[in-house]
Amino acid sequence: ENVSPQLQYNSANLKPFTVLTAWKEYKEKTGDHRLDGHFDTLRGLTNIRQLLKEHGVIVAKTKLSELMQTAKFDLLRKLMQKPIFQSLLQELSRAANSNYDAVGSQLSPEDLTFNNPKYSKLVEVLIEHFERKQA
């Protein structure tokens, strides 16, 4: 009942700003600061997910590494110690620092665009432009 309506929808679309707004709303309604660590952790993780979607693996991994080094709350430190989190970190590291796909095959330079969604879109737009220009 104290949950913000902003957080009651598909969590796959959750944005850091939405979490921050809900956090402020919760504190105003309740005056309770015991969940500050939970909200801060959620905001940090949603920020990393948004970076992954918008800027690619390398930027997201860098931000995740920064978050891990500056972890202020027990919840985040405990989360980082879990095997599933360590596995995610290894996969991000491998994707960010590797020229190999998930099954170990070497990627061509054209395939490396999977690490950066903006670069992929740019390539798509340029190809479309020049194909249209030739027609």
C-alpha positions as CSV (number, residue, x, y, z in Angstrom):
1,E,0.0,0.0,0.0
2,N,3.0,2.3,0.5
3,V,4.4,1.4,-2.9
4,S,4.5,4.2,-5.4
5,P,2.2,3.7,-8.4
6,Q,5.3,4.5,-10.5
7,L,6.9,1.2,-9.4
8,Q,3.8,-0.9,-10.1
9,Y,4.4,-1.7,-13.7
10,N,6.7,-3.8,-15.9
11,S,10.1,-3.7,-14.2
12,A,11.8,-4.2,-17.5
13,N,11.0,-0.5,-18.3
14,L,12.0,0.8,-14.9
15,K,14.2,3.9,-15.2
16,P,16.6,5.4,-12.6
17,F,14.6,8.6,-12.5
18,T,11.4,6.6,-11.7
19,V,13.2,4.9,-8.8
20,L,14.5,8.3,-7.5
21,T,11.0,9.8,-7.7
22,A,9.4,6.9,-5.9
23,W,12.2,7.1,-3.3
24,K,11.4,10.7,-2.6
25,E,7.7,10.1,-2.6
26,Y,8.2,7.2,-0.1
27,K,10.3,9.4,2.2
28,E,7.7,12.3,2.1
29,K,4.8,10.0,2.9
30,T,6.5,7.9,5.6
31,G,9.5,9.8,6.9
32,D,11.2,6.4,7.0
33,H,14.8,6.3,5.8
34,R,15.4,2.6,6.5
35,L,15.0,1.7,2.9
36,D,17.4,4.3,1.5
37,G,20.0,1.5,0.8
38,H,17.4,-0.5,-1.1
39,F,16.3,2.4,-3.2
40,D,19.9,3.5,-3.9
41,T,20.9,0.0,-4.9
42,L,17.9,-0.3,-7.2
43,R,18.6,3.1,-8.8
44,G,22.2,2.2,-9.4
45,L,21.3,-1.2,-11.0
46,T,18.6,0.4,-13.2
47,N,21.1,3.0,-14.3
48,I,23.5,0.3,-15.4
49,R,20.8,-1.5,-17.3
50,Q,19.8,1.7,-19.0
51,L,23.5,2.3,-19.9
52,L,23.7,-1.3,-21.3
53,K,20.6,-0.7,-23.5
54,E,21.7,2.8,-24.7
55,H,25.5,2.7,-24.8
56,G,26.6,-0.9,-24.8
57,V,28.5,-3.4,-22.8
58,I,31.7,-1.5,-22.2
59,V,30.0,1.5,-20.7
60,A,27.7,-0.6,-18.5
61,K,30.6,-2.7,-17.3
62,T,32.6,0.4,-16.4
63,K,29.7,1.8,-14.4
64,L,29.1,-1.5,-12.7
65,S,32.8,-1.7,-11.6
66,E,32.5,1.8,-10.2
67,L,29.3,0.9,-8.3
68,M,31.1,-2.2,-6.9
69,Q,34.0,-0.1,-5.6
70,T,31.8,2.5,-4.0
71,A,29.1,0.2,-2.6
72,K,27.8,2.0,0.5
73,F,25.0,-0.3,1.5
74,D,25.1,-3.8,2.9
75,L,22.4,-4.9,0.5
76,L,24.6,-4.1,-2.5
77,R,27.6,-5.7,-1.0
78,K,25.6,-8.9,-0.3
79,L,24.2,-8.9,-3.7
80,M,27.7,-8.6,-5.3
81,Q,28.8,-11.7,-3.4
82,K,26.1,-13.9,-4.9
83,P,27.2,-16.4,-7.6
84,I,24.6,-15.1,-10.0
85,F,26.0,-11.6,-9.7
86,Q,29.5,-12.9,-10.1
87,S,28.4,-14.8,-13.2
88,L,26.9,-11.7,-14.7
89,L,30.0,-9.7,-14.0
90,Q,32.1,-12.4,-15.8
91,E,29.8,-12.3,-18.8
92,L,30.0,-8.6,-19.0
93,S,33.7,-8.6,-18.7
94,R,34.0,-11.3,-21.4
95,A,31.7,-9.4,-23.7
96,A,33.4,-6.1,-23.1
97,N,36.9,-7.3,-23.5
98,S,36.6,-10.1,-26.1
99,N,36.4,-10.6,-29.8
100,Y,34.5,-13.8,-29.3
101,D,30.8,-14.6,-29.2
102,A,28.9,-16.6,-26.5
103,V,29.9,-19.9,-28.0
104,G,33.6,-19.0,-28.4
105,S,33.7,-18.2,-32.1
106,Q,35.8,-15.3,-33.2
107,L,33.8,-12.3,-34.2
108,S,34.5,-10.3,-37.4
109,P,34.8,-6.5,-37.0
110,E,31.3,-6.2,-38.4
111,D,29.9,-8.4,-35.6
112,L,31.5,-6.3,-32.8
113,T,28.7,-3.7,-33.2
114,F,26.7,-5.9,-30.8
115,N,28.5,-4.2,-27.9
116,N,27.2,-0.7,-28.9
117,P,23.6,-0.2,-29.9
118,K,24.2,3.3,-31.1
119,Y,27.0,2.1,-33.5
120,S,24.7,-0.6,-34.8
121,K,22.0,1.9,-35.5
122,L,24.4,4.3,-37.2
123,V,25.6,1.5,-39.5
124,E,22.0,0.6,-40.3
125,V,21.2,4.2,-41.2
126,L,24.3,4.7,-43.3
127,I,23.6,1.5,-45.3
128,E,20.0,2.5,-45.9
129,H,21.2,6.0,-47.0
130,F,23.7,4.8,-49.5
131,E,21.4,2.1,-50.8
132,R,18.7,4.7,-51.4
133,K,21.3,7.0,-53.0
134,Q,22.3,4.3,-55.5
135,A,18.7,3.6,-56.5
